[in-house]
Amino acid sequence: MNSRERILTTLDHREPDRCATYIWIRGEALQQLMRHLEVNNQDELERRLGIDRWRKIGLAYELPPDHEERITRFMPEEFREREEFKIEQDGRVMRVHDDVDYLEDVVHHPLQDVTDPDELLKYPFPEQRRNEKVTDEHRLSVQQTKKSDAVVTARVVQPFKKTCQLRGMENTMCDMLINPDLMNAVYDRLYAYNTATSVALASTGVDVIEIVGDIAMQDRLMMSPELWRHFDKPRIEALIKAVKRTNPATKIYMHSDGKLTDIVPDLVEVGLDILNPVQPECMCPFETKRKWGDRLVLHGAVSMQHTLPFGSADDVREVVHRLVAECGAGGGFVLGPANMILPEFPVENVVAMYEAAGDL
């Protein structure tokens, strides 16, 4: 099997020739790994380690001419024209860290002072500021990527994560309890945008649409399961149904770190296809496989808190062999790190993870 055949077989809950894999790695770690293996790029690295090919694409979009003017209104005067601050496309004001480019240091959220749903009319939500288009060029890109033996993925942001970015986490959590009208108003806009974008992507033949953003902590959800069921469950179910009506072959993937056990039955019920990363410190991958593995593809499961950073290469191989043997039985399991591989991880452990995945 090539990568595309192996992944699609796995996603259909059929057992492939060997366990499907993926890589998620920070740039510095990627450079370390390439130097260790004496390869020149990620394609060569994937071939060397037998990592399957997942390729991400997005829709073309244009910002309206007045976007900068409209969004800058949400930047308080105290942050303007100061080099240590910048404004993001969504209106978040960030402190610039030249030495740490991935640190999100938000000093102001654009909707943090909003209390009334009517005030949201002033804010350029995504459907108002990004004119996303499906073009012939985009469809061609999807087909060409498939012909390169890769699975094509695309991404939308988890609405809970986006709401926290717009309102701040404290406001968002309070809104769920004391200002549900505002929470619903924000969610209606964000889910409508995600649904429209996902339907457009599905129409191009994208294989997997990822909903990305954490909704859980190490030991529980960030909100109660009842609140998630009230605000998110019907909306994500509607999104999935809209995508499946457009292209039944498109799989829906959700990423969230943490313990999601309380709502996994709900995710299965609404039609989720793939769950990432099944963080083993929070959710037992073997139990998750036993309970829901016939309906839910598990994606990830190699520990980022213990095995990869602190184990030996033999420890890594032992964990991987068990995951492949038990979670991979009958298909429905893609092996990889439970989050992004970091430069602090021993390269020998990363190599051992992928080599061991091909042993069984």
N, C-alpha and C positions, 0 to 999 in steps of 0.2 A: 504494500500500500504506500502511496505517497502521503504527504502531510494532510492534504485536503480530504482524501478518502478516509484516513485514519480518524481525523477529528469528527467528520460528519457521521461516521459509523458509531463513534463513541456517543455523540449527541443524540443519536437515535436509539440509545440503550442496547446496542449490539456490541459484541466484543471484537475489537480490532486485532491486527496482527501483533501489536504490542501496545503498551500504555501510551496514550496521547499525553503530550507535555506542552508547556508554555513557559516563557520567560518574562519576568517583570523586573527590571533592573535599573538602578540609578546610573547616570552617565559615568561618574567616576569609577564605579564598580565594573561597568562594562569595559572601560579602558583597561582596568587591571586584569580582567579575565582575558581580554584579547591579547594582552602582552604575555600572559602566562601560557596561553595556547599558541602563541605566535601566528595569529591570524590578523587580517587587515580590516575586517568589518563584521557587522552583526550577521549578515548572511553566511559568511564563512564560519563564524562561531556556531550558528545553529546547525549547519551541516556537520561540523566536527563533533558536536555533542548530541546529535540526533534530536534537536528541539524542533517541534512542529511549528509550522508557519501560520501565524495570526497577523493580519495586516489591517490597520485601522484607516478609515477614510471619513471624510465629513462633507457636508454640503457647502457649496459656495454661498456667500452672503455679502450683502452690502449694507453699510450703515447709512441711515438717512443723513442728508446734509446738515441738519440741525442737531444731530446727536450730541456732539461735543458740548454745544451750548446748553442743551437740556440737562445733560448728566452733570455738568460742572456746577449747576445750581445746587446740587446736593453736597458739594464740597464746602465746608465752612471756611470763612475768610482766613482763619488762623492757620490753615494748611496750604493756602494758595501761594504760588510763586516761591516755594521753599524747596530746595533741592532734596532734602531728606524725606519728602513725601511725594507720592504719585497717586493719581486717581485711576482706578481700573475702569474697564468698559462698562461695568455694572454700577459704578458709583462708589465702590468701597475706596476709602482712603488708606493707603498702605505706607508704612515706614520702610524706606529703602535700606537694604542690608547688602552692601557691595560684596561682602565676603561669603554670604549665605544666600544664594539666589532662590532657594526653594522655601525659605521661611516666610510664612504668611503672617505678617504682623499688622493686623487691621487696627487702625486707630479711630475709624469712624465708619459706621454702616449707613448707607444712604436712606434707609427707612426706619432708623432707630427711634425717631421722635414721632412717628405717625401713630395716631390713636384711633382714627376714624377711617373706615373703608373708603369713604369718598375722597380722602386725601391721596389715595393711591392713583387717582386719575392724573396727577401731576408727574408721575414717574414713568419713564419709557421702558415698559416691560419688554421682554425679548421679542414678542410678536410685533411690537411697534418699532423696534430699533434694528432688527436683523431681518432683512428681506431674503430669506433662504430659498434657493431655487434648485430644482432638479433639472439638470441639463443633459443633453446627449453626451457631452464630455464625461459627465459623472457616471452615467450608465456604462459607457465604454470602459471607464476606469475600473468599475466593479467587475466587469466581464474579463478584462485583461488580468486583473489580480487573481481571479479564480483560475485562469489558465496557467498562472505561475505556481499552481498547486497549493495556494494559500486559502484560508478561510477569511472572509471579509467581515470586519466588525466596524461598528460605529457607536458613538457614545452620546448619552444625554446625562445631565446632572440630576441626582436625586433631589426632588423638590424640598425635602426637609433640610438638606445641606444648603440649597440655594436660599431658602427662607432664612436660615441662620446667617448666611452671608449678607443678606439684605437688611434683616432686622436685628441681628445679634442673637446669640444663643439664649441669653437670659430672657429677652423679650419674646422669642419664639416659644420657649417653654411656658412662659406665663400666658401668652395668647391662647394656647391650647385650653387653658383652664378658665381664664377670666375674660378673654376677648375673642371668642370663637368666630364671631362675624368677621373680624379682621383676618384671622388665620384662614378662614374659608375663602375670603376674597383674594388673598395672596396665592393660596393653593390652586384656586380655580384658574388663575392666569398661568401659573407655572406648569400645571398639569396639561392645560390646553396646548401650550407651546410644545411640551415634550411629546404629546400625543400626535400633533400635526407633524412635527419633525420626524418622529419614529415611523409614521405612516409613509411619509415621503421617502425615507431611507428604505423601508421595506419594498416600496414600489420599484426601486432600482435593482433589487435582488440581493441586498446585503444579507449575509448569513446570520449574523448575531447583532442584536442591539443591546448595548450595555447601559444599565441604570446605575450610576456610580456615586457613592457618597455614604458615609457611615450613619447608621441609625441605632447602633448598639455600643455598649461598653464591655469591659472584660467579663462582667458577671450578669448583665441584664440589658434590656433595651434602654435607650435614653429617655423614652417616654413609657408610660404604661402600655401593655398590650391592648387595653381597651381604647386608649386614645389613638394608637396606631390604626386599630380597626375602624375607628370612627372617621379619621381624617384621610388616611392613606388607602386602606384596603379597597373601597369601592372605586377610587380613582385609578389605582394601578390596574385593577381588573378591567376597567373600561379601556385603558391604554392597550393592554395586552389583546383584548378582543378586537380593537380597531386594527392593530398590526396584523393579527391572524386573518382577519377578513381580507386584508390587502394582499398578504403573502403568507399562506399557512406554513411555508417552509422556514420562515424567519424565526429564530430562537430569541427568547428574551432572557437576559442575564442580569443578575443583580449582585453588586458588590457592596458588602458592608463588613467591616471588621466587627469583632465582638460576638456576644452570645445572642443568637437569633432564635434559639430553640422554641421559645414561647409562640412564635408566629410562623414557624416553618410549615405547620399544617395549613395555615392561611395562605402562604405563598404557593403551596402546591394547589390549593383550591382555586386560586385565581388564575392559575395556568403558567406560573413561572417555570422556565425550562432549566436554568443553570444558576447555581448559587456559588458565589466566591466570597471569601477564601476558605470557609470552613476552618476557622482558626482553632487549632487543636487544643490550645489552653482554655478555650471558651466553649467549644462544641466538640464532642467526641466524633470524629469522622466515621468511625466504625458503627457507632450507634445510629448516626444520621443515615448512613448507607442502609442499615438493616430496616429502619423505619420508613424511609422515603426514597431510597435509591432506585426503585423501579419507576418513579415518576420525576425525580429531580436529579439532574447531573451535578455531581460535586466537582469543584474546580479549585485546586490549590492544595491545602492541608499539610504542607511541610512547615514545621515550626520555625518562626522567625525569632522567637524569644528564647529558645533552648537549643534545638538540634543544629540549625545552620550556624548560628554565631558561636556556640559554646561546645558543641559535640565534636567528636573526632570524625574522620571520614568513614570509619567503620560504623560509628553510630548512625551517620546519615544513611549509609547503605541499608542498615538493618531496618530503620524506620520506613524507607522507601519500599523495600521489598514487602513489608507487611501491608503498606497502603495499596500497592499494586495488586497483591494477592487477594486482599479482602475487599477493598473498595472498587478495584478494577474488575472484579468478577462479573461477567455478563455485560460489560460496558458501563457507560454512565459515569466515568471518572477521568478527569484530566489532572495530571500531577504537576505541581509547581510550588513556588514559595507562597506562603500565606500573606505576603505583602511584597514590597519592593526590596530586592537584594541590595544591600548596602556595602560600601567599600570596606567597612570593618569586618565583614565576613571572610573567613579564610577561603581563598579561591579553591583550595583542594576540596572543601566541603561542597562548594557549588558544582564543581566537576563531578564529584561523587554522586550527587543527587541525580544528575541527568544520565550518567553512565549506569547507575543502578536501575533506573526506570526501564532501560532496555535489556536488563538481564533476564526478566521473566516473560 
